[in-house]
Amino acid sequence: MKYLLLICDEGEPIEDGCDPRPWVDEMEARGVRKFGDRVRPASDATTVRVRDGELLVTDGPFAETKEQMAGFDVIECTDLDEAVEVAAKHPMARFGMIEVRPFWPLEFAGSDRA
């Protein structure tokens, strides 16, 4: 099953102890990590909405929260337990948080999603 790891921080630069390369190398060697990357800060985000047929474009993130998405990884694991184990090893788990979110199974593509 594929999972999206949303790598979140509090918007402050973190230098010491947060090099993701050892984690990336380990997860790629295990065949778990499919791809991922850092993203630019929330201040560079653009939010797009369509309401009543009108396009609404605003600068900045959708939600005003302390935590901000700093990056993402797509992993493929046998189950949620393995996905949690992989997320717990990510260095940002010590400084921010990792949201683990499963992808919809392929057979649900195009169906109603709650």
Secondary structure by P-SEA (a helix, b strand, c coil): cbbbbbcccccccccccccaaaaaaaaaaaccccccccccccccbbbbbbcccbbbbbccccccccccccbbbbbbcccaaaaaaaaaaccccccbbbbbbbcccccccccccc
